[in-house]
């Protein structure tokens, strides 16, 4: 093999690896939204369990942890604390993730009252 042939093979391998990396990174955002959606559903269920046991609404994740409902206080996939509103504006309990922009009240939020929309946006 000549040096040029080796360089061509390495260039082709580099293009293939680059294409795979682009496809994998594109799925990362969708996976984070799906994870946040699942977390919101689990936190909403934990809040309901807390309300049955304690006969009051939890204020935050720390209260769910202190009440023995959750083992640890979790944050959304972007590192922002989940927002729990009880009683909620959209249901008995509203749970929200700020989404990728880390700002509550924007279009990319993942909310307990519109879980179907959050999954469809990915």
N, C-alpha and C positions, 0 to 999 in steps of 0.2 A: 504494500500500500504506500502510496505517496502521501506527502504531507497535505496536499490539497484534498485528497480523498478523506483523510482523517478529519480535516477541518469541516468538510461538507457533512460528514456523519455527525460530528459534534453540534453543528448548527441545526441539523434536523432534530436531534435529541433535545436541544434547547427550546426549539419551537414547540415541540410536543409537551414538554414540562411546563412551559409558559401557558399553553392553552389549558392544561389541566388545572393550573393554579388559578387562572381567571375564573374557571367554572366553579372551583371549590370556594373561592372567596365570595362569589355571587350567592351561594347557598347559605353562607354564614349569617347574613342579615335576616333571611327568612327563618332560619333556625332560631335566632334570638327572639323574633316575634312570636313564634310558636311556643317557645319556652316561657315567655312572659304571659302568654294567654293561659297556658297550663297553670302557672304559678298563681295568677289572679283567681282562677277557679278554685284551686286548693286553699288559698287564703280566705276566700269567701265561705267555703265549707268550714274552715277552722273558726271563723267568726260566728257562724251559726251554732257550732258546737259550744263555743265559749258562752254565747247568749243563753243556751239551754242550761249549762252548768252554773253560771254565775248570775243569771237573770239581769244582765246589763250588757251594754255594748262595749266592745274593746275600742280603745282610742288609737292603738298602734300595734306594731309587730311585737314590741317589747312586752306589752301587756298579754299578748297571746302566749309568748314564751314563759312569762312569769306565772301564768295560769295553768301551765302544764299542757297546753294544747299543741304547741309546736316545740320541737327540740331546739331549734335555733332560729334566730331572727334573720330572714333572708332579704336580699335586695334584688332588684330586677337585673336582667342581663347587662344593663348599661351602668350598673352601680348606684342607682338611685333608690331610695327607700320607697316602698309601696305606700300609697295613700289610702287610708281606710276612713270612710265616712259612715257613721251610724247614728241615727237613722239616715239613710241615703236620700238623695234627690230622685234617683231613678228606680230604687227598690228599697227593700228593708236595709240592705247593706250595699254600699258602693265601694269597690276596690279598684284602684287605678295604678298603672305604671306610666311614668312620664314618657316612655318610649325613647327612641334613639337620640332625640334632641335634648333630652333631660329637662324638658319644660312641661309642666302640667298645663292642660287646656289647649294644646295644639292638636293638629290633625293626626299626628303619629302616635298618640296615646293608645295604650291597650287598657280597655275598661271592662268591668264586669257586666255592664249593661249593653255592650255592643260587641261581644266576643266574636260573633259571626263575621262582622265587618273587619275586625282586626286580622282574622285569618285570611279573608279574601283580598286584603291589600298587598299581600306578599308576593 
